[in-house]
């Protein structure tokens, strides 16, 4: 006798960005990648209903500096979510590992400490080609920001 496994329908997220205030922190290092990621994230936020005037963009020198800028923005309590965009590429030394890990851990810490959702949009690539192949992920950063905010808002209303 075979057991029938019922597959549930995947739940659809709330992706209505109307009224949300989103901050983007974009690293200038590897701008050819981060600038493209930023452009796609901003376009997707607009597509999801976030008003242009509710999107604030600031720049950081590189990915390592993203957490401290995110912390300063989160502490203003002016944002429903932040998106940190960076690109760390492997070089001849282990510097990429230190920067990538520090950025990820710092961003997570700021999100947990402040309660502001922060999307980790830092690509860690072995080659420039790998980074370029993943530029489309910029739209995913925006979707994740809106979905996370709406999920937290729904939880707070329970």
C-alpha positions in Angstrom: 0.0 0.0 0.0 1.4 3.3 -1.0 1.0 6.4 1.1 -0.3 9.4 -0.7 1.6 12.6 0.1 -0.4 15.7 -0.3 1.6 18.6 -1.7 0.5 21.9 -0.4 0.2 24.9 -2.6 3.1 27.3 -2.1 1.8 30.3 -0.2 2.1 33.6 -2.0 3.8 36.5 -0.2 2.3 39.9 0.3 4.3 42.0 -2.1 2.5 45.3 -1.8 5.1 47.9 -1.2 2.6 50.8 -0.9 3.5 53.1 1.9 6.8 51.4 2.8 10.0 53.4 3.3 13.1 51.5 2.1 16.7 52.4 2.4 19.4 51.2 0.0 23.0 51.2 1.0 25.2 50.6 -2.0 28.9 49.9 -1.9 30.9 51.9 -4.5 33.6 49.2 -4.7 33.0 47.0 -7.7 30.5 49.6 -9.0 30.0 47.9 -12.3 28.2 45.1 -10.3 26.8 47.0 -7.4 25.4 49.8 -9.6 23.6 47.3 -11.7 22.2 45.5 -8.7 21.1 48.8 -7.2 19.3 49.8 -10.5 17.4 46.6 -10.6 16.5 46.7 -6.9 15.2 50.2 -7.2 13.2 49.4 -10.4 11.6 46.4 -8.6 10.7 48.4 -5.5 8.9 50.9 -7.8 7.2 48.0 -9.6 6.0 46.7 -6.1 4.4 50.0 -5.3 7.1 51.7 -3.2 7.0 55.4 -4.0 10.1 57.0 -5.4 10.2 59.5 -2.5 10.1 56.6 0.0 13.3 55.1 -1.4 16.5 56.6 0.1 19.9 55.7 -1.3 23.2 56.2 0.4 26.6 54.9 -0.5 29.4 53.2 1.4 33.0 52.8 0.3 32.8 49.0 0.2 31.0 46.0 1.5 32.9 46.0 4.8 31.4 49.4 5.6 27.8 48.4 4.9 26.9 47.3 8.4 27.9 50.5 10.1 26.0 52.6 7.6 23.0 50.3 7.9 23.1 50.7 11.7 23.1 54.5 11.4 20.1 54.3 9.1 18.2 51.8 11.2 18.7 53.8 14.3 16.8 56.7 12.7 13.6 54.6 12.7 12.8 56.1 9.4 12.9 52.9 7.4 10.7 49.8 7.2 13.6 47.8 5.7 17.1 48.3 4.4 18.8 46.6 1.5 22.7 46.4 1.6 24.2 45.9 -1.8 27.8 45.0 -2.3 30.2 42.8 -4.3 33.2 41.0 -2.9 35.4 39.2 -5.4 38.1 36.6 -4.7 41.6 37.8 -5.1 45.1 36.5 -4.5 44.7 36.6 -0.7 41.9 35.7 1.8 40.8 39.3 2.1 37.5 38.5 0.3 36.6 35.9 3.0 37.2 38.4 5.8 35.2 41.2 4.0 32.3 38.9 3.0 32.0 37.2 6.4 32.3 40.5 8.2 29.7 42.2 6.0 27.2 39.3 6.4 27.7 39.0 10.2 27.5 42.7 10.7 24.4 43.1 8.7 22.7 40.3 10.5 23.7 41.7 13.9 22.3 45.2 13.0 19.0 43.7 11.8 18.6 41.6 15.0 19.7 44.4 17.3 17.4 47.1 15.7 14.5 44.9 14.6 14.7 46.5 11.1 14.8 43.9 8.3 18.0 44.2 6.4 18.4 42.3 3.1 21.9 40.9 2.5 22.5 41.9 -1.1 26.3 41.2 -1.0 27.5 39.0 -3.7 30.6 37.0 -3.0 32.0 35.8 -6.4 35.0 33.9 -7.5 35.2 35.8 -10.8 33.8 38.9 -12.4 31.8 36.7 -14.7 30.2 35.0 -11.8 29.2 38.4 -10.3 27.8 39.6 -13.7 25.8 36.4 -14.1 24.0 37.2 -10.8 23.1 40.8 -11.4 19.5 39.9 -11.9 19.4 39.1 -8.2 18.9 42.8 -7.6 15.2 42.3 -8.2 15.1 39.6 -5.5 16.6 41.9 -2.9 13.6 44.2 -3.4 11.1 41.4 -3.3 12.7 40.0 -0.1 12.5 43.5 1.6 8.8 44.0 0.9 7.9 40.4 1.8 9.9 40.5 5.1 8.3 43.8 6.2 4.8 42.6 5.4 5.4 39.3 7.2 6.7 41.1 10.3 3.7 43.5 10.2 1.3 40.6 10.0 3.0 38.9 13.0 2.7 42.0 15.1 -1.0 42.2 14.4 -1.7 38.7 15.8 
